[in-house]
């Protein structure tokens, strides 16, 4: 129910963003999404978000995917008033607010992001951090992951090496390391390898984690695209 509430709210904001950025008016006839992004001069880092907006609208019945990247959006109707959806979500679970605020910030910064006035690092840091550190939808999954890692490593003794793929805003690392610390097994970690696609997030983690978790013998931080082959210098084969 919580995910559904947030998804509906996100879809309503996607409609607003499509109107504000010209995506809606440009795709009222069957057209290639990529050609429209070129025509609107959407900044390259923002194009993933633009495609996602179109995808969400199609999923909620406000657009039709014709084939390939050819789409037609519909101007008629709207999902619901975002204010009403927010009210319903908060009545369901007041601690949803960080998730709704994250989506608000994305809608607010979206037009500037599309124009290239702000970069993707600022947008990611702005909209993700509060969600993963404050909202149950983010923190619960991180805490669950931390508990699972703690259980998996409890029987290994010392010399544990942990590799994290897609470390993001550190919520997963914090959950894992907190869980180990609570069981007084943090000193068993010989090395924690934090990898993340975004170099800005890697830099932030490299400053924060070693200072907070001094019992870990060694931290390693790398910018890594794990959709590609993992480079040997980051993680040795079979290690």
C-alpha positions as CSV (number, residue, x, y, z in Angstrom):
1,X,0.0,0.0,0.0
2,X,2.9,2.4,0.8
3,X,4.6,1.7,-2.5
4,X,1.4,2.1,-4.4
5,X,0.7,5.5,-2.7
6,X,4.1,6.8,-3.5
7,X,3.9,5.5,-7.1
8,X,0.6,7.3,-7.7
9,X,2.0,10.5,-6.3
10,X,5.1,10.1,-8.5
11,X,2.9,9.6,-11.6
12,X,0.9,12.7,-10.8
13,X,4.1,14.8,-10.6
14,X,5.3,13.2,-13.8
15,X,2.3,14.7,-15.5
16,X,3.1,18.1,-14.1
17,X,6.8,17.8,-15.2
18,X,5.8,16.6,-18.7
19,X,3.6,19.8,-19.1
20,X,6.2,22.2,-17.6
21,X,9.1,20.9,-19.8
22,X,7.2,20.6,-23.1
23,X,7.3,16.8,-23.2
24,X,3.6,16.5,-23.2
25,X,2.8,19.0,-26.0
26,X,5.6,17.6,-28.2
27,X,4.4,14.0,-27.9
28,X,0.7,14.5,-28.5
29,X,1.3,13.0,-31.9
30,X,3.2,9.8,-32.6
31,X,6.9,10.7,-32.4
32,X,10.3,9.3,-31.4
33,X,11.1,10.2,-27.8
34,X,14.7,10.7,-28.8
35,X,13.9,13.2,-31.5
36,X,11.7,15.2,-29.1
37,X,14.5,15.3,-26.5
38,X,16.8,16.6,-29.2
39,X,14.2,19.2,-30.3
40,X,13.7,20.4,-26.7
41,X,17.5,20.5,-26.1
42,X,17.1,18.3,-23.0
43,X,20.5,18.0,-21.3
44,X,22.2,14.6,-21.8
45,X,22.3,13.8,-18.0
46,X,18.6,14.5,-17.7
47,X,17.5,12.3,-20.5
48,X,17.2,9.2,-18.4
49,X,14.7,11.1,-16.2
50,X,12.8,12.4,-19.3
51,X,12.5,8.8,-20.6
52,X,11.3,7.7,-17.2
53,X,8.6,10.3,-17.1
54,X,7.3,9.1,-20.5
55,X,7.4,5.5,-19.3
56,X,5.5,6.3,-16.2
57,X,2.8,8.1,-18.1
58,X,2.4,5.2,-20.5
59,X,2.2,2.8,-17.6
60,X,-0.6,4.8,-16.1
61,X,-2.6,5.0,-19.3
62,X,-1.7,8.5,-20.2
63,X,0.4,7.5,-23.2
64,X,0.7,4.7,-25.8
65,X,3.9,3.1,-26.8
66,X,3.7,2.6,-30.6
67,X,6.9,0.6,-31.2
68,X,10.6,1.2,-30.5
69,X,10.9,4.6,-28.9
70,X,7.8,6.0,-30.7
71,X,5.2,7.2,-28.2
72,X,2.0,9.2,-28.2
73,X,1.0,11.0,-24.9
74,X,-2.6,11.9,-24.1
75,X,-3.5,15.4,-22.8
76,X,-6.9,14.5,-21.5
77,X,-7.5,13.9,-17.8
78,X,-5.1,13.6,-14.9
79,X,-4.3,10.9,-12.4
80,X,-5.5,12.9,-9.4
81,X,-4.7,16.2,-7.6
82,X,-1.2,15.7,-6.1
83,X,-2.5,17.5,-2.9
84,X,-5.2,14.9,-2.5
85,X,-2.8,12.1,-3.1
86,X,-0.4,13.5,-0.6
87,X,-3.2,13.8,2.0
88,X,-4.2,10.1,1.4
89,X,-0.5,9.0,1.7
90,X,0.1,10.9,4.9
91,X,-3.1,9.5,6.4
92,X,-1.9,6.0,5.5
93,X,1.5,6.4,7.0
94,X,2.9,9.8,8.2
95,X,6.5,8.7,7.9
96,X,6.0,8.6,4.1
97,X,6.7,12.3,4.1
98,X,10.5,12.0,3.2
99,X,9.5,10.0,0.1
100,X,6.9,12.5,-1.0
101,X,9.3,15.4,-0.3
102,X,12.0,13.6,-2.5
103,X,9.5,13.5,-5.3
104,X,8.5,17.2,-4.7
105,X,12.2,18.2,-5.0
106,X,12.5,16.2,-8.3
107,X,9.5,18.0,-9.8
108,X,10.9,21.4,-8.6
109,X,14.4,20.8,-10.0
110,X,13.2,18.9,-13.1
111,X,12.9,21.8,-15.5
112,X,16.3,23.3,-14.5
113,X,17.8,19.8,-14.8
114,X,16.3,19.4,-18.3
115,X,17.8,22.7,-19.4
116,X,21.2,21.8,-18.0
117,X,21.2,24.6,-15.4
118,X,22.0,22.1,-12.6
119,X,23.9,18.8,-12.9
120,X,23.0,15.3,-12.1
121,X,25.2,15.1,-9.0
122,X,23.3,17.9,-7.3
123,X,20.0,16.4,-8.3
124,X,20.9,12.9,-7.0
125,X,22.3,14.2,-3.7
126,X,19.3,16.5,-3.2
127,X,16.5,14.0,-3.8
128,X,18.0,10.7,-2.6
129,X,19.7,11.5,0.7
130,X,16.7,12.2,2.9
131,X,14.8,9.3,1.5
132,X,17.4,6.7,2.2
133,X,18.2,8.0,5.7
134,X,14.7,9.0,6.9
135,X,11.9,7.3,5.0
136,X,10.9,3.7,6.0
137,X,10.7,2.7,2.3
138,X,14.4,3.4,2.2
139,X,15.7,2.7,5.7
140,X,13.8,-0.5,6.2
141,X,15.3,-2.1,3.1
142,X,18.8,-0.9,4.2
143,X,18.4,-2.2,7.7
144,X,17.1,-5.6,6.4
145,X,20.2,-5.8,4.2
146,X,22.5,-4.9,7.1
147,X,20.9,-7.7,9.3
148,X,21.3,-10.2,6.5
149,X,25.0,-9.4,6.0
150,X,25.6,-9.6,9.8
151,X,24.0,-13.1,9.9
152,X,26.0,-14.2,6.8
153,X,29.3,-13.1,8.3
154,X,28.7,-14.1,11.9
155,X,30.2,-17.5,11.5
156,X,33.3,-16.4,9.4
157,X,35.4,-15.0,12.2
158,X,38.1,-12.5,11.3
159,X,39.3,-11.7,7.9
160,X,35.9,-10.8,6.4
161,X,36.0,-8.8,3.1
162,X,32.8,-7.1,2.0
163,X,32.1,-5.7,-1.5
164,X,29.3,-3.3,-2.0
165,X,28.0,-2.6,-5.5
166,X,26.1,0.7,-5.9
167,X,26.8,2.3,-2.5
168,X,24.8,5.4,-3.3
169,X,24.3,7.7,-0.3
170,X,25.9,5.2,2.1
171,X,22.6,4.0,3.7
172,X,23.4,0.4,2.9
173,X,27.0,0.7,4.2
174,X,25.8,2.4,7.4
175,X,23.2,-0.3,7.9
176,X,25.7,-3.1,7.4
177,X,28.4,-1.6,9.6
178,X,25.9,-0.6,12.3
179,X,24.6,-4.2,12.4
180,X,28.1,-5.6,12.8
181,X,29.0,-3.0,15.4
182,X,25.9,-3.9,17.4
183,X,27.2,-7.5,17.5
184,X,30.7,-6.4,18.3
185,X,32.1,-8.0,15.1
186,X,33.1,-4.8,13.3
187,X,36.8,-5.6,13.9
188,X,36.3,-8.8,11.9
189,X,36.1,-6.8,8.7
190,X,39.5,-6.9,7.1
191,X,38.3,-4.7,4.2
192,X,35.1,-3.0,3.1
193,X,35.1,-2.1,-0.6
194,X,32.6,0.6,-1.4
195,X,31.8,1.0,-5.1
196,X,29.4,3.4,-6.8
197,X,28.9,4.7,-10.3
198,X,28.7,8.4,-9.2
199,X,32.2,9.7,-8.2
200,X,30.7,12.4,-6.0
201,X,29.0,9.8,-3.8
202,X,32.3,7.8,-3.7
203,X,34.1,10.9,-2.5
204,X,31.5,11.6,0.2
205,X,31.7,8.0,1.4
206,X,35.5,8.0,1.5
207,X,35.3,11.0,3.9
208,X,32.5,9.7,6.1
209,X,32.9,6.0,6.6
210,X,36.5,5.6,7.8
211,X,35.9,8.4,10.3
212,X,32.8,6.7,11.7
213,X,33.9,3.1,11.7
214,X,37.5,3.0,13.0
215,X,37.4,-0.7,13.9
216,X,37.3,-1.7,10.2
217,X,40.9,-2.5,9.2
218,X,40.7,-1.1,5.7
219,X,38.3,0.8,3.5
220,X,38.6,0.9,-0.3
221,X,36.6,3.3,-2.4
222,X,36.2,3.1,-6.2
223,X,33.9,4.6,-8.9
224,X,32.6,1.5,-10.7
225,X,30.0,0.7,-13.4
226,X,29.0,-2.8,-12.4
227,X,27.0,-3.3,-15.6
228,X,30.4,-3.7,-17.2
229,X,33.1,-6.2,-16.4
230,X,34.5,-5.4,-13.0
231,X,38.1,-4.2,-13.4
232,X,40.7,-6.5,-11.9
233,X,42.3,-3.5,-10.1
234,X,39.1,-2.9,-8.2
235,X,38.2,-6.6,-7.4
236,X,40.7,-9.3,-8.1
237,X,39.2,-12.4,-10.0
238,X,37.7,-15.0,-7.6
239,X,38.5,-12.8,-4.6
